[in-house]
Amino acid sequence: MTAPNFQCGDVVCELGQSWVGRAIQWFTRGWCEAKTWASHTGHMLDATLIAEALRVFTIQPLDMTRRIKVWRYKPGLAESERTCIRVKAILWQGKAYGWWKNVAHAGDGLLEKTPIRHLFKNGHVYFFRRLIGMADYPACSWATGWTFDECVGYRFGIPPNGAAPDDIADWCESHPDDWELIYDNVTGA
């Protein structure tokens, strides 16, 4: 599949094959959910640049050899929304990655795998992440979630500070009225 002309706001989800990616997939998999594949997310700023939280929040050319799926928001984005997305990325650029958020994600993921999950809304646990409240240290799904929440007024079915990469991928896949899959080199489709 050839790369389409990516646009600002296209959402990128990646299949992580490292031990960190596999750990994220395991910890963020819900109780009865099918195998999780997405372990990283980012969003495009233009045809070639992706904004993503790595060791620091980074704006860089998208490496097309990565195992990714890319979705486009079907209603389209206004120029003011695209500008907001770009400005947020520039403001976050260089900020240290929120490693402790991954520990909190893991703790919540473990709770979701126990019978205690029924004590939480829809079985989705947002306990440890609420406790740490680290707004200054972006994690990948946090950045994509907040960007869409604040710039577009759109949520991926969950508050942005509780979203995991797989939540974002699952939402895009299950809401074809809102999202169109425009690139896929994960499944080969």
C-alpha positions as CSV (number, residue, x, y, z in Angstrom):
1,M,0.0,0.0,0.0
2,T,1.4,3.4,-0.9
3,A,1.4,6.2,1.6
4,P,-1.5,8.6,1.1
5,N,-1.1,12.3,1.4
6,F,-1.3,12.5,5.1
7,Q,-3.0,15.6,6.7
8,C,-2.8,17.4,10.0
9,G,-4.9,15.5,12.5
10,D,-4.5,12.0,11.0
11,V,-4.1,9.6,13.9
12,V,-1.3,7.1,13.8
13,C,-1.3,3.9,15.9
14,E,1.7,1.6,15.9
15,L,2.3,-2.1,16.5
16,G,5.2,-2.2,18.9
17,Q,7.3,-5.2,18.7
18,S,9.9,-4.4,21.4
19,W,9.5,-5.7,24.9
20,V,8.2,-2.3,25.9
21,G,5.6,-2.5,23.2
22,R,4.5,-6.0,24.1
23,A,4.3,-5.0,27.8
24,I,2.1,-2.0,26.9
25,Q,-0.1,-4.3,24.8
26,W,-0.5,-6.8,27.7
27,F,-1.2,-4.2,30.4
28,T,-3.7,-2.2,28.4
29,R,-5.7,-5.3,27.2
30,G,-9.1,-5.3,28.8
31,W,-10.6,-8.2,30.7
32,C,-12.5,-9.9,27.7
33,E,-10.9,-7.9,24.9
34,A,-9.3,-9.5,21.9
35,K,-5.6,-9.4,21.6
36,T,-4.3,-5.8,21.8
37,W,-2.1,-4.7,18.9
38,A,-1.5,-0.9,19.3
39,S,1.2,0.1,21.8
40,H,2.0,3.6,20.6
41,T,0.1,6.6,19.0
42,G,0.8,9.9,17.5
43,H,-0.8,12.3,15.1
44,M,0.3,13.9,11.9
45,L,1.0,17.6,11.6
46,D,1.3,17.6,7.8
47,A,2.0,15.2,4.9
48,T,5.3,14.0,6.5
49,L,5.7,15.2,10.1
50,I,4.4,13.2,13.1
51,A,4.0,14.6,16.6
52,E,4.6,11.9,19.2
53,A,5.8,11.3,22.8
54,L,9.0,9.2,22.7
55,R,11.8,9.9,25.2
56,V,10.7,13.5,24.8
57,F,7.8,14.9,22.9
58,T,9.0,15.0,19.3
59,I,8.1,16.4,15.9
60,Q,9.9,14.4,13.2
61,P,9.4,12.8,9.7
62,L,7.3,9.7,9.8
63,D,9.3,6.6,9.1
64,M,7.1,4.6,6.7
65,T,8.8,1.3,7.6
66,R,7.1,1.4,11.0
67,R,4.1,-1.0,11.5
68,I,1.3,1.5,11.6
69,K,-2.4,2.1,10.9
70,V,-3.5,5.7,10.1
71,W,-7.0,7.0,10.4
72,R,-8.5,10.3,9.1
73,Y,-11.3,12.1,10.9
74,K,-14.2,11.9,8.4
75,P,-16.0,15.1,9.3
76,G,-12.8,16.9,8.5
77,L,-11.0,19.5,10.5
78,A,-11.4,23.3,10.3
79,E,-8.2,25.3,9.7
80,S,-8.5,26.6,13.3
81,E,-8.5,23.0,14.6
82,R,-5.4,22.2,12.5
83,T,-3.7,25.3,13.7
84,C,-4.5,24.3,17.3
85,I,-3.1,20.8,16.8
86,R,0.2,22.2,15.4
87,V,0.5,24.8,18.2
88,K,0.0,22.2,20.9
89,A,2.7,20.0,19.3
90,I,5.1,22.9,19.2
91,L,4.4,23.8,22.8
92,W,5.0,20.2,24.0
93,Q,8.1,19.7,21.8
94,G,11.1,18.7,24.0
95,K,9.0,18.0,27.1
96,A,10.2,14.9,29.0
97,Y,8.2,11.7,28.4
98,G,5.8,10.7,31.3
99,W,7.4,7.4,32.2
100,W,5.6,7.3,35.5
101,K,2.3,7.5,33.6
102,N,3.2,4.1,32.1
103,V,3.6,2.7,35.6
104,A,0.2,4.1,36.5
105,H,-1.2,2.7,33.3
106,A,0.2,-0.7,34.2
107,G,-1.4,-0.5,37.7
108,D,-4.7,0.4,36.2
109,G,-4.3,-2.4,33.7
110,L,-3.7,-4.9,36.4
111,L,-6.8,-3.8,38.3
112,E,-8.8,-4.2,35.0
113,K,-7.8,-7.9,35.0
114,T,-9.3,-8.6,38.4
115,P,-12.9,-8.9,39.6
116,I,-12.5,-5.4,41.2
117,R,-12.9,-3.9,37.8
118,H,-16.6,-3.9,38.3
119,L,-16.3,-1.2,40.9
120,F,-15.2,1.2,38.2
121,K,-17.3,2.9,35.5
122,N,-17.8,0.5,32.5
123,G,-15.0,-1.7,34.0
124,H,-12.4,0.8,32.8
125,V,-10.1,1.6,35.7
126,Y,-8.7,5.1,36.0
127,F,-7.3,5.0,39.6
128,F,-3.5,5.3,39.6
129,R,-3.4,7.7,36.6
130,R,-5.8,10.0,38.5
131,L,-3.5,9.8,41.6
132,I,-0.4,10.9,39.8
133,G,-1.9,13.8,37.8
134,M,1.2,14.5,35.8
135,A,0.0,17.0,33.2
136,D,3.5,18.3,32.3
137,Y,4.9,15.0,31.2
138,P,3.2,13.7,28.0
139,A,2.7,10.1,27.2
140,C,1.8,9.2,23.6
141,S,-1.9,8.4,24.0
142,W,-2.3,11.3,26.5
143,A,-1.0,13.7,23.9
144,T,-3.2,12.5,21.1
145,G,-6.2,12.3,23.5
146,W,-5.7,15.9,24.9
147,T,-5.0,17.3,21.4
148,F,-8.3,16.1,20.0
149,D,-10.2,16.9,23.2
150,E,-9.0,20.5,23.3
151,C,-8.6,21.3,19.6
152,V,-11.5,19.4,18.0
153,G,-13.8,18.8,21.0
154,Y,-13.6,15.0,20.3
155,R,-12.9,12.1,22.6
156,F,-11.9,8.6,21.8
157,G,-14.7,7.1,24.0
158,I,-12.7,7.9,27.2
159,P,-11.4,10.9,29.0
160,P,-8.1,11.9,27.3
161,N,-5.9,11.4,30.4
162,G,-7.2,7.8,30.7
163,A,-6.7,6.7,27.1
164,A,-4.2,4.1,26.1
165,P,-3.0,3.5,22.5
166,D,-5.3,0.5,22.1
167,D,-8.3,2.6,23.3
168,I,-7.6,5.1,20.5
169,A,-7.1,2.3,17.9
170,D,-10.2,0.4,19.0
171,W,-12.3,3.6,18.9
172,C,-11.2,4.5,15.4
173,E,-11.8,0.9,14.2
174,S,-15.3,0.7,15.7
175,H,-16.5,4.2,14.6
176,P,-16.3,4.1,10.8
177,D,-18.8,7.1,10.6
178,D,-16.1,9.2,12.3
179,W,-12.9,7.6,11.1
180,E,-11.6,6.3,7.8
181,L,-8.6,3.9,7.7
182,I,-6.3,5.5,5.1
183,Y,-3.1,3.5,5.6
184,D,-2.4,0.0,7.0
185,N,0.9,-1.8,6.9
186,V,0.1,-3.8,10.1
187,T,-2.4,-6.3,8.5
188,G,-1.3,-5.8,5.0
189,A,-4.8,-4.7,3.9
